[in-house]
Amino acid sequence: MIDAVAINGKVVCIEINRRIENSGLYVSGDEQNIDRFDTEKMRQWQNELKNGDRDFLLGSKIPILMEEFGLSDVSVRVNDYVEYISPSQCDYDTHMKHFKKEHALEQDKNLYAVNMRGMLISFGTKQ
């Protein structure tokens, strides 16, 4: 990417950091088990790192890599998005099906879910 940018041009990367992405997860009716998601996600991250799958901490590593590759004025911003799922929504069944699969939920009752997601936007200038 750096080679494709003109002098004084910007290199911009957008990546997730799974810890940030899942820190705002809330599912109604699961208040007593709020840290269950942390334990499951930690197992998932460790498995992915061990097996060479996607690195869900990459968003946090990119600014360091940008400086190591010679970019200057490196900065990072957070782009947020909140996913809200409610039984009153017309596409509730579709969204909840995917949400349950992603978060290993098995409850069949009507649930409300709020999932705050964050993407790290890193950018630096080519000198």
N, C-alpha and C positions, 0 to 999 in steps of 0.2 A: 504494500500500500504506500509506503513511504516513497518508493521510487516513482510512483505514478503521480505524486503531488509536486506542484511547482514550488520554488523557493518562496517562503513566507506563506505557503498554503497550509491549510488545516487537514489533519488526519483525525477522523472521528470514528469511534467504535462504540457500539451499544451492546452490552452483555448483561446477563443476570448475575446476581450473587444469591444463591438459593437461601442462605441464612436471612438475608434481608427480605427476600420474596416471601418466605414463610413465617416471618416473625409476627405478622398481623392476621394469622389464620384464626377464625372463630366459627364454630358450628353450634347452633342452638341445641340445648339438651346435652351437651358434652362438657359442661363447665367443670365437673369433678375430675375430668381426665384431660385437662388442658395441655399437659406436657407430653401426652402420648404422641402428638405429631412431631415434637422435637426428637424423641427417641427413634421413631420410624424414619424420619428424614436423615438423621445421623447415620443410621444403618445404610440407607440408600446412597448417601454421599461416599461413605467408606467403600461400599461395594463398587461404585462407579470408578473411584480412584484406583482401587486394586485391580480392576478388570480393564482399565484403559478406556473406559467410556467417557462421556462428556464430563468436563471439569466444571462443576457448578460454582466454583469460586473464581472462575476466570475473570469476571467483571472487576474483582478487586485486584487482580494481578496485572491487568492491562496498563494502568498508568505507570507502573514500575517498568514494564517492558517498553513502553513508549520512550521513557527517558533513557533506558539502556540502549535503545536503537537510535538515539541522537535527536529526538524531538525536544523542543524547549517549550516553556510556558505551558506545561502539562497541567490540566485541570480536570476535575470530575464533578459531575452533577448527578442528581437522582431524579429520574422520571417516575412518577408514581401512577398507579392505576388501582382502583378498588373494584373488585368483582363482588357484586351483591346478588345473591340468588334468593328468591322468595317464592313460596307456593302461589302467590297471586300473579306471577308473571306468566304470559302465554307460552313461553318456551321453557318453562320450569323443568319439565321432565328431561328434556335434552341436556340442559345445562347441569342439572343435578346428577344425571347419569355420568357425565364426564368428570364432574367434581368428585363424586364418590370413588370413581376408579382411580383418579389421580392421587387421592388422599387416603385410600384404603378404608373407606367407610362402608359399613354394611347395614346401617339402619334403613328400614323401609318406610319409616314415618316421614311425614312432611317436615323437612328441615329448612331452617334459614341458614345461610352461610355468608360470611363476609371474609374476603381474602384480599388483603392489601399486598400488592405486588410492587416491586421496585426494580427498575432497570438502571444500571450505572452507565452514564454517558461520559466517556473519556475523550479528551481532545488535546492535541498538541500541535505546535507549529514547526514546520520544516525550515531549517536555517540554511 
